[in-house]
């Protein structure tokens, strides 16, 4: 397992964190571990391009409408 050291935490934040850990019946280390794990587990991951293409190929998937407008091209007239 990996280790993590966090420095320069304000005393007030540390005190509140210690209280939070005690309220959950955990050490500060275990409280930090649980917080990190819960945040990582709840963070949605970005789908891969392959997954997006697969999802787009499924029945019922509609592409967004593109408005009809004349194309504009760059001109290089002097």
PyMOL commands that set and color helices and strands:
alter all, ss='L'
color gray80, all
select helices_A, chain A and resi 11-23+28-42+49-57
alter helices_A, ss='H'
color red, helices_A
deselect
rebuild
show_as cartoon
